[in-house]
């Protein structure tokens, strides 16, 4: 279990607890039960930073610093996938051409706009006065839980890294990741937390369906985008006027 956690921690964050490089995607998939635990570590650091920075800076400046730290801690891993996905999905071209765009690492107009909107929403939500720190903690936890849950038994049309990850996901890992995500949400936010993770799940399924309708392949960019989309949904629900 410790080795599995180290593998996932090294893959999903800048924390490298082993001198050896992170294992391949099959190893990461086999250890996917630990995804939300890595999210909990990230969430804890972000909450502490939010508290400390809030002592010295106004909310908007604090939010910028916290989101910048968020990007640094994850190495911007999923932001790249988010931009690539929207470059491909928003293009008015054939599905085959969209697949080519998805594989292209260069940033296009749609990807740049999507990136600005995503980061802008994260900063804006965190800048809301008296924003719920519980939601800040839960966002990375739920986001990484959704990566595992939504990817389970998905059909990958190419023999790439995503297929290695998805094919190595087993039922126990998905159940464990689900229990950690749901249990943490209930424990920290009660039934409101359950409603939040339910909305994140529905939103992730909708994003997955959109990706499948616009693209003919399911790859790591789509999986990473699901994480980013879920995180933003949690933050938006956390600052919504009820």
C-alpha positions as CSV (number, residue, x, y, z in Angstrom):
1,X,0.0,0.0,0.0
2,X,2.8,2.4,0.8
3,X,4.5,1.7,-2.5
4,X,1.2,2.2,-4.3
5,X,0.7,5.5,-2.5
6,X,4.2,6.7,-3.4
7,X,3.6,5.9,-7.0
8,X,0.4,7.9,-7.2
9,X,1.9,10.8,-5.1
10,X,4.8,11.1,-7.5
11,X,2.5,11.0,-10.5
12,X,-0.1,13.5,-9.4
13,X,2.1,16.0,-7.6
14,X,5.6,17.5,-7.4
15,X,6.3,15.4,-4.3
16,X,8.8,12.7,-5.2
17,X,9.3,10.4,-2.2
18,X,11.4,7.9,-4.2
19,X,14.5,8.5,-6.2
20,X,13.2,6.2,-8.8
21,X,11.0,7.6,-11.5
22,X,7.2,7.1,-11.3
23,X,6.0,3.8,-12.7
24,X,4.1,3.5,-15.9
25,X,0.4,4.2,-16.2
26,X,-0.5,0.6,-15.5
27,X,1.1,0.9,-12.1
28,X,-0.6,4.2,-11.5
29,X,-4.0,2.6,-12.5
30,X,-3.4,-0.3,-10.1
31,X,-2.8,2.2,-7.3
32,X,-5.7,4.5,-8.2
33,X,-7.4,3.9,-4.9
34,X,-5.0,6.4,-3.5
35,X,-5.9,9.2,-5.8
36,X,-8.3,11.0,-3.3
37,X,-5.6,10.6,-0.6
38,X,-3.2,12.6,-2.7
39,X,-6.1,15.1,-3.2
40,X,-6.4,15.3,0.6
41,X,-2.7,16.2,0.9
42,X,-3.1,18.9,-1.7
43,X,-6.3,20.2,-0.1
44,X,-4.6,20.4,3.4
45,X,-1.7,22.4,2.0
46,X,-4.1,24.7,0.1
47,X,-6.2,25.4,3.2
48,X,-3.2,26.2,5.3
49,X,-1.9,28.5,2.6
50,X,-5.3,30.1,2.3
51,X,-5.4,30.8,6.1
52,X,-1.9,32.1,6.4
53,X,-2.0,34.3,3.3
54,X,-5.4,35.7,4.3
55,X,-3.7,37.2,7.3
56,X,-1.5,39.4,5.2
57,X,-3.4,40.0,1.9
58,X,-6.9,40.8,0.7
59,X,-9.1,37.9,-0.5
60,X,-8.4,38.4,-4.3
61,X,-4.6,38.5,-3.8
62,X,-4.8,35.5,-1.5
63,X,-6.9,33.6,-4.1
64,X,-4.3,34.3,-6.8
65,X,-1.5,33.0,-4.6
66,X,-3.4,29.9,-3.6
67,X,-4.3,29.0,-7.2
68,X,-0.7,29.5,-8.3
69,X,0.4,27.2,-5.5
70,X,-2.3,24.7,-6.6
71,X,-0.8,24.7,-10.1
72,X,2.7,24.3,-8.8
73,X,1.9,21.4,-6.5
74,X,0.3,19.5,-9.3
75,X,2.9,20.5,-11.9
76,X,0.1,21.8,-14.1
77,X,-0.5,18.2,-15.0
78,X,-4.2,18.4,-15.8
79,X,-4.3,22.0,-17.0
80,X,-2.4,20.9,-20.1
81,X,-5.0,18.2,-20.8
82,X,-7.8,20.7,-20.2
83,X,-6.4,23.1,-22.8
84,X,-5.8,20.3,-25.3
85,X,-9.3,19.0,-24.9
86,X,-11.0,22.3,-25.6
87,X,-8.7,23.0,-28.6
88,X,-10.0,19.8,-30.1
89,X,-13.6,19.7,-28.9
90,X,-14.4,23.3,-29.8
91,X,-13.0,23.1,-33.3
92,X,-15.5,23.0,-36.2
93,X,-13.7,20.3,-38.1
94,X,-14.1,16.5,-38.7
95,X,-13.7,14.1,-35.8
96,X,-10.5,12.8,-37.3
97,X,-9.1,16.3,-37.4
98,X,-10.1,16.9,-33.8
99,X,-8.2,13.8,-32.8
100,X,-5.1,15.2,-34.5
101,X,-5.6,18.5,-32.6
102,X,-6.0,16.6,-29.3
103,X,-2.6,15.0,-29.9
104,X,-1.0,18.3,-30.7
105,X,0.7,19.7,-27.6
106,X,0.7,23.3,-29.0
107,X,-1.8,25.7,-27.3
108,X,-4.6,27.0,-29.6
109,X,-7.1,29.7,-29.2
110,X,-9.9,27.6,-27.7
111,X,-7.5,26.0,-25.3
112,X,-6.1,29.4,-24.2
113,X,-9.6,30.7,-23.6
114,X,-10.6,27.6,-21.7
115,X,-7.5,27.9,-19.6
116,X,-8.2,31.5,-18.7
117,X,-11.8,30.7,-17.8
118,X,-10.8,27.8,-15.6
119,X,-8.1,29.7,-13.7
120,X,-10.4,32.8,-13.6
121,X,-13.2,30.8,-12.0
122,X,-10.9,29.2,-9.4
123,X,-9.5,32.6,-8.4
124,X,-12.9,34.3,-8.4
125,X,-14.5,31.6,-6.2
126,X,-11.7,31.6,-3.7
127,X,-11.8,35.4,-3.6
128,X,-15.4,35.3,-2.3
129,X,-15.6,36.7,1.2
130,X,-15.8,33.9,3.8
131,X,-15.4,31.2,1.2
132,X,-15.8,27.7,2.7
133,X,-12.4,26.2,3.4
134,X,-14.1,22.8,3.5
135,X,-14.9,23.2,-0.2
136,X,-11.3,24.2,-0.9
137,X,-10.1,21.0,0.8
138,X,-12.7,18.8,-0.9
139,X,-12.1,20.1,-4.4
140,X,-8.8,18.2,-5.1
141,X,-10.2,15.2,-3.2
142,X,-13.3,15.0,-5.3
143,X,-11.6,15.9,-8.5
144,X,-9.2,12.9,-8.2
145,X,-11.9,10.6,-7.1
146,X,-13.9,11.5,-10.3
147,X,-10.8,10.6,-12.4
148,X,-11.0,7.1,-11.1
149,X,-14.8,6.6,-11.0
150,X,-15.6,8.0,-14.4
151,X,-12.6,6.3,-16.1
152,X,-13.7,2.8,-14.9
153,X,-14.4,0.5,-17.8
154,X,-14.4,3.3,-20.3
155,X,-13.6,2.3,-23.9
156,X,-10.2,3.6,-25.1
157,X,-9.9,3.5,-28.8
158,X,-6.1,3.7,-29.0
159,X,-3.3,1.8,-27.4
160,X,-1.9,4.8,-25.5
161,X,-1.1,5.6,-21.9
162,X,-4.8,6.2,-21.0
163,X,-5.6,2.6,-22.1
164,X,-2.9,1.3,-19.8
165,X,-4.3,3.3,-16.9
166,X,-7.9,2.4,-17.6
167,X,-7.3,-1.3,-18.2
168,X,-5.4,-1.6,-14.9
169,X,-8.3,-0.1,-12.9
170,X,-10.0,-2.7,-10.8
171,X,-13.3,-2.7,-9.0
172,X,-11.7,-2.6,-5.5
173,X,-9.7,0.5,-6.4
174,X,-12.8,2.3,-7.8
175,X,-14.8,1.4,-4.7
176,X,-12.1,2.5,-2.3
177,X,-11.6,5.9,-4.2
178,X,-15.4,6.3,-4.1
179,X,-15.7,5.6,-0.4
180,X,-12.9,8.0,0.4
181,X,-14.4,10.7,-1.7
182,X,-18.0,10.2,-0.4
183,X,-16.9,9.5,3.2
184,X,-14.8,12.6,3.3
185,X,-17.5,14.8,1.9
186,X,-20.1,13.5,4.4
187,X,-17.7,13.8,7.3
188,X,-16.7,17.3,6.6
189,X,-19.9,18.8,5.1
190,X,-22.7,16.4,6.0
191,X,-25.5,16.0,3.4
192,X,-24.4,19.2,1.7
193,X,-21.1,17.4,1.0
194,X,-23.0,14.5,-0.4
195,X,-24.9,16.8,-2.7
196,X,-21.6,18.4,-3.8
197,X,-20.0,15.1,-4.8
198,X,-23.2,14.0,-6.5
199,X,-23.1,17.2,-8.6
200,X,-19.5,16.6,-9.4
201,X,-20.2,13.1,-10.5
202,X,-23.1,14.2,-12.7
203,X,-21.0,17.0,-14.2
204,X,-18.1,14.6,-14.8
205,X,-20.4,12.2,-16.7
206,X,-21.7,15.1,-18.8
207,X,-18.2,16.2,-19.6
208,X,-17.3,12.6,-20.5
209,X,-20.3,12.3,-22.8
210,X,-19.4,15.6,-24.5
211,X,-15.9,14.4,-25.1
212,X,-17.1,11.1,-26.5
213,X,-19.5,12.9,-28.8
214,X,-16.8,15.3,-30.1
215,X,-13.8,13.0,-30.2
216,X,-13.3,9.4,-31.3
217,X,-10.8,8.6,-28.7
218,X,-10.6,8.8,-24.9
219,X,-7.1,9.7,-23.6
220,X,-5.3,11.1,-20.6
221,X,-6.2,14.7,-21.6
222,X,-9.9,13.9,-21.1
223,X,-9.2,12.2,-17.8
224,X,-7.3,15.2,-16.6
225,X,-10.0,17.5,-17.8
226,X,-12.5,15.6,-15.7
227,X,-10.4,16.4,-12.6
228,X,-10.2,20.1,-13.4
229,X,-13.9,20.3,-14.3
230,X,-14.9,18.6,-11.0
231,X,-12.7,20.9,-9.0
232,X,-14.3,24.0,-10.5
233,X,-17.8,22.6,-9.9
234,X,-17.0,22.0,-6.2
235,X,-15.6,25.6,-5.8
236,X,-18.6,27.1,-7.6
237,X,-21.1,25.2,-5.5
238,X,-19.1,26.3,-2.4
239,X,-19.5,30.0,-3.2
240,X,-23.1,29.9,-4.7
241,X,-25.9,31.9,-3.1
242,X,-28.4,29.5,-1.7
